[in-house]
Amino acid sequence: MFELHKKINRFKIKLGYHLKLSKAISMPKLITVEPTNHCNLKCPLCPTGVGDTSVEYGLFDLEKYKKVVDIFSKWAQTIQLFSWGEPILNKSFVEMIRYASQSPYNIRSVTSVNLTVTNDEQIKGLLTSNLDALHVSIDGATQEVYEKYRVGGNLETVFNNLRKLIAAKELYNSDTKIVWDFIVMRQNEHQVEEAKKIANDFGIPINIDCVRTHLKEDTLNPTDKMIDTYGKWLPKNPQYNNYNMDTKKRNQSMTFCKSPWMETAINWNGDVFPCSCVHTEEKDRMGNIFEQSFEEIWNGEKYVSARKELLGQPNDVETICRTCKKNGYPGREAG
């Protein structure tokens, strides 16, 4: 029954944006839930890493989380259990994965960790929780390069924990896919091939991704300003650079964003945002799932206005989607 609901919902999502409906006739198929926005690292392009004071910090309560999963269980295909912090710092993290993946929900679960503070019990839990994909952020092949961005991290610790993960995957006959995520920036672009070789030695795939100018500010500001401010992080090799350093524009930009029909993001205190690219400042929230029903939020004034903005329909309500569109959807893949 749940699978039928999800299949019908996918059809309704496509119908909604093709018919240019600002009021959704579907529910989101992708849910991002923030286990916590605390982090043990100080990554310089991340608002959490630099100690952004525009947000409150906390942990998602397990019982409240279960209620959120219950709400979306009929429609959600995938739950992303990471956002603006290190998920492992929430002691209920493994149980969160288990709850979403249990029958009859069977929601596909994906997470991303830095693997610097993971213990053996958590490693076992991750590999026996029915987690579908575990992404590990490692942006360097040596400590000297790695710590330029992952400030406060120890690469030897990360590699040791990665070995334990791979061994546990085999020991518990786990289907969890372990993936190395390598964000290319000027400080590490010379180590891309070395990282690929190390990943191959580990026997895991590696994703090579291009750095954004800033994980919060690029949504809020024009691209040329962001390049002027954060250009020192952008790779010199155009193969790994999403930006043209001469024109100070993105090489490719999205022409249309489908996110307000397809997904939603919920931070640790229940605040709802249109996608995981938006940093969780209260002024940009669509509502709070602990204070009103999700249906009221999903087709409330802000969400409807966001869809109108993306559809080019008349709209007087300012939303973060208007700003993001104006700046070329900087957090999204071109398409």
C-alpha positions as CSV (number, residue, x, y, z in Angstrom):
1,M,0.0,0.0,0.0
2,F,2.8,2.4,0.9
3,E,4.6,1.8,-2.4
4,L,1.4,2.5,-4.3
5,H,1.0,5.8,-2.5
6,K,4.6,6.7,-3.4
7,K,4.1,5.8,-7.0
8,I,1.0,7.9,-7.3
9,N,2.7,10.8,-5.5
10,R,5.6,10.8,-8.0
11,F,3.1,11.1,-10.8
12,K,1.4,14.0,-9.0
13,I,4.7,15.8,-8.5
14,K,5.5,15.8,-12.2
15,L,1.9,16.8,-13.0
16,G,2.1,19.7,-10.6
17,Y,5.1,21.5,-12.1
18,H,4.2,20.7,-15.7
19,L,0.8,22.2,-15.2
20,K,2.4,25.1,-13.4
21,L,0.4,24.7,-10.2
22,S,1.5,26.9,-7.4
23,K,-0.7,24.9,-5.0
24,A,0.7,21.4,-4.7
25,I,-1.4,18.4,-5.4
26,S,1.4,16.1,-4.2
27,M,3.6,15.7,-1.2
28,P,7.4,15.8,-1.1
29,K,9.2,12.6,-2.0
30,L,12.6,13.7,-0.6
31,I,12.8,14.7,3.1
32,T,15.9,16.2,4.6
33,V,16.0,16.0,8.4
34,E,18.8,17.7,10.5
35,P,19.8,15.4,13.4
36,T,21.8,18.3,14.7
37,N,23.5,21.5,13.6
38,H,26.4,21.0,16.0
39,C,29.7,20.1,14.5
40,N,33.2,19.3,15.8
41,L,35.0,20.8,12.8
42,K,35.5,24.4,11.7
43,C,35.1,24.3,7.9
44,P,35.6,27.9,6.7
45,L,32.9,27.9,4.0
46,C,30.2,26.4,6.2
47,P,28.1,28.7,8.5
48,T,28.2,26.1,11.3
49,G,32.0,25.9,11.0
50,V,32.5,29.6,11.4
51,G,30.1,29.8,14.3
52,D,27.1,31.5,12.6
53,T,25.1,33.3,15.4
54,S,21.9,33.7,13.3
55,V,20.6,30.3,14.4
56,E,20.1,28.4,17.6
57,Y,21.9,25.1,18.0
58,G,20.5,21.8,19.2
59,L,19.7,18.1,18.7
60,F,16.6,16.6,17.1
61,D,14.6,14.8,19.8
62,L,14.1,11.1,18.9
63,E,10.4,10.9,19.7
64,K,9.6,14.1,17.8
65,Y,11.6,12.7,14.9
66,K,9.5,9.6,14.9
67,K,6.4,11.7,14.6
68,V,7.9,13.5,11.6
69,V,8.7,10.2,9.9
70,D,5.1,9.0,10.6
71,I,3.8,12.1,8.8
72,F,5.8,11.5,5.6
73,S,5.7,7.7,5.6
74,K,3.1,7.3,2.9
75,W,4.9,9.6,0.4
76,A,8.6,9.8,1.2
77,Q,11.0,7.7,-0.9
78,T,14.2,9.1,0.5
79,I,15.2,10.7,3.8
80,Q,18.5,12.6,4.0
81,L,19.7,12.5,7.6
82,F,22.3,15.3,7.5
83,S,22.3,19.0,7.0
84,W,24.2,21.7,8.9
85,G,26.1,19.6,11.4
86,E,27.7,16.3,12.1
87,P,24.9,13.7,12.5
88,I,26.9,11.3,14.6
89,L,26.8,13.9,17.5
90,N,23.2,13.0,18.0
91,K,23.2,9.9,20.1
92,S,19.9,8.8,18.7
93,F,21.2,9.0,15.1
94,V,21.4,5.2,14.4
95,E,17.9,4.7,15.8
96,M,16.7,7.5,13.5
97,I,17.9,5.5,10.5
98,R,16.4,2.3,11.8
99,Y,13.0,3.9,12.3
100,A,12.7,5.3,8.8
101,S,13.9,2.2,7.1
102,Q,11.6,-0.2,9.0
103,S,8.7,-2.0,7.3
104,P,6.2,-0.8,6.1
105,Y,7.8,2.6,5.7
106,N,10.9,1.3,3.9
107,I,12.2,4.9,3.3
108,R,15.6,4.9,1.6
109,S,18.0,6.6,4.0
110,V,21.2,8.5,3.1
111,T,23.6,10.3,5.4
112,S,27.0,12.1,5.3
113,V,29.5,12.1,8.1
114,N,33.1,13.4,8.6
115,L,34.1,10.2,10.4
116,T,36.3,12.0,12.9
117,V,34.3,11.2,16.1
118,T,32.8,7.9,15.3
119,N,33.2,5.0,17.8
120,D,33.0,1.2,17.2
121,E,29.5,0.9,18.5
122,Q,28.3,3.6,16.1
123,I,30.1,1.9,13.2
124,K,28.3,-1.3,14.0
125,G,25.0,0.5,14.3
126,L,25.4,2.3,11.0
127,L,26.1,-0.9,9.1
128,T,23.2,-2.8,10.7
129,S,20.6,-0.1,10.5
130,N,19.5,-0.7,6.9
131,L,21.1,2.6,5.9
132,D,21.2,2.7,2.1
133,A,24.2,5.1,1.6
134,L,26.9,6.4,3.8
135,H,28.9,9.3,2.4
136,V,32.2,10.2,4.1
137,S,33.6,13.7,3.5
138,I,37.4,13.6,3.0
139,D,38.9,16.6,1.1
140,G,42.5,15.6,1.0
141,A,45.0,12.8,0.7
142,T,47.4,14.1,3.3
143,Q,46.9,15.7,6.7
144,E,48.4,18.9,5.6
145,V,46.0,19.4,2.8
146,Y,42.9,17.8,4.5
147,E,43.1,20.1,7.5
148,K,43.1,23.3,5.4
149,Y,39.3,22.9,5.0
150,R,38.4,20.2,7.6
151,V,39.8,22.3,10.3
152,G,40.2,20.3,13.5
153,G,40.0,17.0,11.8
154,N,42.6,14.2,11.8
155,L,43.0,12.3,8.5
156,E,44.6,9.3,10.2
157,T,41.6,8.9,12.5
158,V,39.3,9.2,9.5
159,F,41.1,6.6,7.5
160,N,41.2,4.2,10.5
161,N,37.4,4.6,11.0
162,L,36.9,4.1,7.2
163,R,38.8,0.8,7.5
164,K,36.6,-0.2,10.4
165,L,33.5,0.7,8.4
166,I,34.6,-1.4,5.4
167,A,35.4,-4.3,7.7
168,A,32.0,-4.0,9.5
169,K,30.2,-4.0,6.1
170,E,31.7,-7.3,5.3
171,L,31.3,-8.7,8.8
172,Y,27.6,-7.9,9.0
173,N,27.0,-8.6,5.3
174,S,25.6,-5.1,5.0
175,D,24.1,-3.6,1.8
176,T,25.1,-0.1,2.9
177,K,27.0,1.7,0.1
178,I,30.0,3.5,1.5
179,V,31.1,6.5,-0.7
180,W,34.1,8.9,-0.4
181,D,33.0,12.5,-1.1
182,F,35.9,14.7,-2.2
183,I,35.2,18.4,-2.7
184,V,37.7,20.0,-5.1
185,M,39.1,23.4,-4.2
186,R,42.3,25.2,-4.9
187,Q,44.0,23.9,-1.8
188,N,43.5,20.2,-2.8
189,E,43.0,20.0,-6.5
190,H,46.5,18.6,-7.0
191,Q,45.5,15.6,-4.9
192,V,42.4,14.5,-6.9
193,E,44.2,11.6,-8.6
194,E,45.9,10.5,-5.4
195,A,42.5,10.5,-3.7
196,K,41.1,8.3,-6.5
197,K,43.9,5.8,-6.0
198,I,43.4,5.6,-2.2
199,A,39.7,5.1,-2.7
200,N,40.4,2.3,-5.2
201,D,42.7,0.7,-2.6
202,F,39.9,0.9,-0.1
203,G,37.6,-0.6,-2.6
204,I,35.0,2.1,-2.4
205,P,33.7,4.7,-5.0
206,I,34.7,8.3,-4.8
207,N,32.5,11.3,-5.8
208,I,34.5,14.3,-7.1
209,D,32.5,17.4,-6.5
210,C,33.2,21.1,-7.1
211,V,33.3,23.5,-4.2
212,R,30.6,26.3,-3.9
213,T,31.8,29.8,-3.1
214,H,30.0,29.6,0.3
215,L,27.4,27.2,1.6
216,K,25.2,30.0,3.0
217,E,26.2,33.3,1.4
218,D,26.1,32.1,-2.3
219,T,22.3,31.8,-2.1
220,L,22.0,35.3,-0.8
221,N,24.4,37.2,-3.0
222,P,25.3,37.7,-6.7
223,T,27.9,35.4,-8.1
224,D,30.5,38.1,-8.9
225,K,30.5,39.3,-5.3
226,M,30.9,35.7,-4.0
227,I,33.9,35.1,-6.4
228,D,35.5,38.4,-5.3
229,T,35.1,37.4,-1.6
230,Y,35.8,33.6,-1.7
231,G,37.6,33.1,-5.0
232,K,40.8,31.9,-3.2
233,W,39.0,28.6,-2.6
234,L,38.0,28.0,-6.2
235,P,40.2,25.6,-8.2
236,K,42.4,26.9,-11.0
237,N,41.7,23.8,-13.2
238,P,38.4,24.7,-15.0
239,Q,37.5,21.0,-15.0
240,Y,36.8,21.3,-11.3
241,N,35.5,24.9,-11.2
242,N,31.8,25.7,-11.6
243,Y,32.6,29.3,-12.2
244,N,34.2,31.4,-14.9
245,M,36.9,33.4,-13.2
246,D,37.0,36.0,-16.1
247,T,33.3,36.7,-16.4
248,K,32.6,36.0,-12.7
249,K,29.6,33.9,-13.6
250,R,28.6,30.3,-13.1
251,N,29.6,28.1,-16.1
252,Q,26.1,26.6,-16.0
253,S,23.0,27.5,-14.1
254,M,19.7,25.9,-13.6
255,T,16.8,27.2,-15.7
256,F,14.1,25.9,-13.4
257,C,14.0,24.6,-9.8
258,K,11.5,21.8,-9.0
259,S,12.4,21.6,-5.3
260,P,9.2,23.2,-3.9
261,W,7.2,20.4,-5.5
262,M,9.6,17.6,-4.7
263,E,11.3,18.1,-1.4
264,T,11.3,19.7,2.0
265,A,13.9,20.2,4.8
266,I,13.2,20.1,8.5
267,N,15.8,21.3,11.0
268,W,16.3,20.0,14.5
269,N,13.7,22.3,16.1
270,G,11.0,21.6,13.5
271,D,11.4,24.6,11.3
272,V,10.6,23.8,7.7
273,F,12.6,25.1,4.7
274,P,12.2,24.6,1.0
275,C,15.4,22.6,0.5
276,S,18.7,21.7,2.1
277,C,20.6,24.4,0.3
278,V,19.0,27.1,2.4
279,H,20.7,27.9,5.7
280,T,18.1,27.7,8.5
281,E,17.5,31.3,9.5
282,E,14.1,31.8,11.0
283,K,13.2,34.6,8.5
284,D,13.4,32.1,5.7
285,R,11.4,29.3,7.2
286,M,8.1,28.1,5.7
287,G,6.6,27.2,9.1
288,N,7.2,24.8,12.0
289,I,6.1,21.2,11.8
290,F,5.6,21.1,15.6
291,E,3.3,24.1,15.6
292,Q,1.1,23.4,12.6
293,S,0.3,20.5,10.2
294,F,2.6,19.9,7.3
295,E,-0.3,20.2,4.9
296,E,-0.9,23.8,6.2
297,I,2.8,24.6,5.6
298,W,3.1,22.8,2.3
299,N,0.3,24.8,0.7
300,G,0.6,27.9,3.0
301,E,1.3,31.4,1.8
302,K,5.1,31.1,1.7
303,Y,5.3,27.8,-0.2
304,V,2.7,28.8,-2.7
305,S,4.5,32.1,-3.2
306,A,7.8,30.3,-3.7
307,R,6.2,28.1,-6.4
308,K,4.7,31.2,-8.1
309,E,8.1,32.8,-8.1
310,L,9.8,29.9,-9.8
311,L,6.9,29.7,-12.3
312,G,7.2,33.4,-13.1
313,Q,3.7,34.0,-11.9
314,P,2.6,37.3,-10.1
315,N,3.7,37.2,-6.5
316,D,4.1,39.8,-3.8
317,V,5.5,37.7,-1.0
318,E,9.3,37.7,-0.5
319,T,10.7,34.2,0.0
320,I,14.2,32.8,-0.1
321,C,13.4,31.1,-3.4
322,R,13.1,34.6,-5.0
323,T,16.6,35.4,-3.8
324,C,18.0,32.0,-4.8
325,K,16.5,32.3,-8.3
326,K,17.9,35.8,-8.8
327,N,21.3,34.5,-8.0
328,G,21.1,31.5,-10.3
329,Y,20.2,28.7,-8.0
330,P,23.8,28.5,-6.7
331,G,23.3,25.4,-4.5
332,R,21.8,23.3,-7.3
333,E,23.2,21.3,-10.2
334,A,22.7,22.9,-13.6
335,G,19.8,21.6,-15.6
